[in-house]
Amino acid sequence: MSVLAAQEASPASPTPSPTPTPPQLTEALFKNLKARSIGPAVMGGRVSDIAIDPRNPFVFYVGLGHGGVFKTPDNGVTFQPIFDKQPMLSIGAVAVAQSDSDVVWVGTGEANDRNSSGWGDGVSRSTDGGETWQNVGLKESRTIARVVVDPKKPEVAYVAAMGNLWKDGGDRGLFKTTDAGKTWKLILHALPPHDEERAVAMLRWTQRIRRFFTPRCTRDNGRRGVLPRARA
């Protein structure tokens, strides 16, 4: 009797629930789905330039190869991104006007000739310490290595534009503006590397040749290494 009672008191084994049917993939499910970049981030995680406020050394700007411009008001304790709303986040150069530290110039496009370098859309200028920006030209420069502002005139600036890393043409050379970027004058041309007709040049642009690396072991005084090989 006790065994029978225990059997009657024991709960019945649960009935397995049916496998749910996955929903149909329709256009409604993808309507609000937007693509976003998830990497790579490591190759672009580098600093291109740093510009310090000439009137307050605790304030400075940091330009990143692929991350826009950050500003710190407290000597690096905190940083705020101030360039995220702009179409290009690859930064090549940052400059603060000595005569008016609210005027900040940014040259977009990292000027490192490497396969992970980003490109830009010219020069941007701010007159309120990075709160707002205006693109002021040289949109075909692609990469900018240096921006120098006249120490007495914040509307006068010089821009060293490297141009497209992979092909000829574009805004390439040393440019000058005297009206805050409304107009630009090419004051020094950059000669291509295959121009053998001229013997002297102050600037020379580079063009990257696509390469891949083959793990060929070599010996050089007992050391081993990996040699790059040019692609045909």
C-alpha positions in Angstrom: 0.0 0.0 0.0 2.8 2.4 0.8 4.5 1.8 -2.5 1.2 2.2 -4.4 0.5 5.5 -2.5 4.0 6.8 -3.3 3.5 6.0 -7.0 0.1 7.8 -7.0 1.7 10.8 -5.2 4.6 11.2 -7.6 4.1 13.8 -10.2 3.7 12.8 -13.8 6.6 13.3 -16.2 6.3 16.7 -18.0 5.1 16.6 -21.6 7.8 18.1 -23.9 6.8 21.4 -25.4 6.7 21.6 -29.2 9.6 23.2 -31.0 8.7 26.8 -31.8 8.4 27.7 -35.4 10.9 30.4 -36.4 9.3 33.6 -37.8 9.3 34.2 -41.5 12.0 36.7 -42.7 10.0 39.4 -44.3 10.8 43.0 -45.4 9.1 44.3 -42.3 11.8 42.7 -40.1 14.6 44.4 -42.1 12.9 47.8 -42.4 14.7 49.5 -39.5 17.8 47.4 -39.6 20.9 49.5 -40.6 24.4 48.3 -41.3 27.2 49.5 -39.0 30.9 49.1 -39.1 32.3 46.6 -36.6 35.9 46.7 -37.5 38.7 46.4 -38.0 39.7 49.1 -35.5 43.2 48.1 -34.4 45.0 49.1 -37.6 43.4 52.5 -37.5 43.8 53.1 -33.8 46.6 55.6 -34.0 47.2 59.3 -33.3 47.9 61.5 -36.4 48.4 64.9 -34.8 48.2 66.9 -31.5 47.6 70.6 -31.3 47.8 72.6 -28.1 45.9 75.8 -27.3 48.6 78.5 -27.2 46.8 80.4 -24.5 45.9 77.5 -22.3 48.2 74.4 -22.3 45.5 72.4 -20.4 43.4 72.5 -23.6 44.6 70.4 -26.6 43.2 68.5 -29.6 44.0 65.0 -30.7 43.5 63.9 -34.3 43.1 60.2 -34.9 43.9 58.2 -38.0 40.4 56.8 -38.2 38.6 58.3 -35.2 38.0 62.0 -35.7 39.2 64.7 -33.3 39.0 64.7 -29.5 39.4 67.7 -27.3 40.4 67.8 -23.7 39.8 70.9 -21.4 41.6 69.5 -18.4 45.0 68.3 -19.5 43.8 64.9 -20.6 41.6 63.9 -17.6 38.6 63.9 -19.9 38.2 63.9 -23.7 35.2 64.8 -25.8 34.7 63.8 -29.5 34.1 67.0 -31.4 34.3 65.8 -35.0 31.8 62.9 -35.0 29.1 64.7 -37.0 31.4 65.3 -39.9 31.4 63.0 -43.0 35.1 62.0 -42.7 36.8 60.8 -39.6 40.2 60.1 -40.9 42.4 63.0 -39.7 45.8 64.0 -41.0 46.6 67.3 -39.3 45.2 69.7 -36.6 46.2 73.3 -36.0 45.1 76.0 -33.6 45.5 79.7 -34.5 48.0 81.4 -32.2 46.2 84.8 -32.4 42.7 83.3 -31.8 42.6 79.9 -30.1 38.9 79.5 -31.0 40.0 79.0 -34.6 40.9 75.4 -35.3 41.9 74.0 -38.6 41.6 70.3 -39.4 43.1 68.5 -42.5 41.2 65.3 -43.1 42.8 62.1 -44.5 45.7 60.4 -42.7 48.9 61.1 -44.6 50.6 57.7 -43.9 51.3 55.7 -47.0 50.0 52.4 -45.7 47.3 50.0 -46.8 45.0 50.8 -43.8 45.1 54.6 -44.3 41.8 56.4 -44.6 41.1 59.4 -46.8 39.4 62.7 -46.3 37.4 65.4 -48.0 39.6 68.4 -47.6 40.0 71.0 -44.9 37.5 71.9 -42.1 37.6 75.0 -40.0 36.0 75.9 -36.7 35.7 79.4 -35.1 34.2 78.3 -31.8 36.8 75.9 -30.4 35.4 72.8 -32.2 31.7 73.3 -31.4 30.8 73.6 -35.1 32.7 73.0 -38.3 32.7 74.1 -41.9 34.4 72.4 -44.8 36.5 75.1 -46.5 37.8 73.3 -49.6 40.5 71.1 -51.1 38.0 68.3 -51.3 40.2 66.3 -53.7 43.3 66.4 -51.5 42.4 63.0 -50.0 45.3 63.1 -47.5 46.7 66.1 -45.6 50.0 65.9 -43.8 50.3 69.4 -42.2 48.4 72.6 -41.6 50.2 75.8 -40.5 48.3 78.9 -39.5 49.8 82.4 -39.7 50.7 83.4 -36.1 49.0 86.8 -36.5 46.2 86.2 -39.0 43.9 83.2 -38.2 42.3 83.4 -41.7 45.7 82.7 -43.3 46.8 79.1 -43.5 49.1 76.8 -45.4 48.1 73.2 -46.2 50.4 70.4 -47.3 48.2 68.1 -49.3 49.6 64.6 -50.2 46.8 63.8 -52.7 45.4 60.4 -53.6 47.7 57.6 -52.4 46.7 55.2 -55.1 46.5 57.3 -58.3 47.5 60.5 -60.0 45.6 63.8 -59.9 43.6 65.7 -57.3 44.6 68.6 -55.0 48.3 67.8 -54.5 51.0 70.2 -53.2 51.4 73.2 -50.9 48.3 75.4 -50.8 47.7 78.8 -49.2 44.5 80.6 -48.3 44.2 84.2 -47.1 40.5 84.3 -46.7 39.7 81.4 -44.3 39.5 78.9 -47.0 37.1 80.7 -49.5 39.9 80.5 -52.1 43.1 78.5 -52.3 46.3 79.0 -54.3 48.7 76.3 -55.2 52.1 77.8 -54.3 54.3 74.7 -54.6 53.7 71.8 -56.9 54.5 68.2 -55.9 56.3 66.4 -58.7 55.4 62.7 -59.3 58.2 60.2 -58.7 58.4 59.2 -62.4 59.1 62.7 -63.6 62.7 62.5 -64.7 62.7 65.7 -66.7 63.2 67.9 -63.6 66.3 67.6 -61.4 65.2 69.5 -58.3 61.8 69.4 -56.4 60.8 70.7 -53.0 58.0 68.3 -52.8 57.4 64.8 -54.0 54.2 62.8 -53.8 54.2 59.0 -53.2 52.1 56.4 -54.8 51.7 53.1 -53.1 52.1 49.9 -55.0 50.0 47.0 -53.9 52.1 44.4 -52.2 51.6 41.2 -50.4 53.8 39.4 -47.9 55.1 35.8 -48.5 56.5 33.9 -45.5 59.9 33.3 -47.1 62.5 32.7 -44.5 65.8 34.4 -45.1 69.0 34.5 -43.3 70.9 37.7 -42.6 73.8 37.3 -40.1 71.8 34.6 -38.4 68.5 36.5 -38.3 65.3 35.4 -39.9 62.6 37.6 -41.4 59.7 37.9 -43.8 60.3 39.7 -47.1 57.6 41.6 -49.1 57.2 40.7 -52.7 55.7 43.0 -55.3 52.6 41.8 -57.0 52.8 41.6 -60.8 
